[in-house]
Amino acid sequence: MTDGGDRPPRARDAAAPGPVPGSAVHDPDTGRIGVVAGRAGTGLRLCPLGGGGTWQADPRRVRLLTHAELLSARVAEANARTRRAMEVRGESVDGRGRSGSAVESTGL
């Protein structure tokens, strides 16, 4: 018997469960990123990073996000929250992320 570095997976390894609750994953079937909220039958129940409605995903198809992907997704979600809040207040945002009033007052 070897140290196991190049042995095929055992049956127990192949039947291991998918990502655990709290894991951030990419669902290729929807193109969305979500957090595993739990299991639903043989599937996973995922919810968006920023909260919202859940959806079902095949645990064999999802993949865990890298640290860089998770950071990028969290920044995108924070930016979207800021844009929504600014829209509610009636503010506009230019392409560089600055409010319209600040751009006008500085002459840029």
C-alpha positions, 0 to 999 in steps of 0.5 A: 500500500502506498501513501495514497498520493496517486490512488483512485478515490475510494467509494466513500470519497466519491459519495462525499457531500457537496459544499457545506452551508455557508460556502460561496459557490458558482452555479453554472446552470444559472450563471449566478453566485450564491451561498449554500443555505442548505439542502433540498432533497438531492440538490442544494438551496442557494441564496444570493450574496446580498440576500433574496430568494433562494434557488435550487442547484445541482451539487455536482455542477456547482464549484467553490469560489476562489478567494479572489472570486468571492472578494470580487463578488462581494465588492460588486454586491456592495457597489450594487447596494450603493447604486440602489440607495443612491437611486432611492435618494434621487442621486445619479452616478456617472461612469466613474462612480461619482455622484452627478452633483459632485461632478457638476460642482467641481467642473469635471 
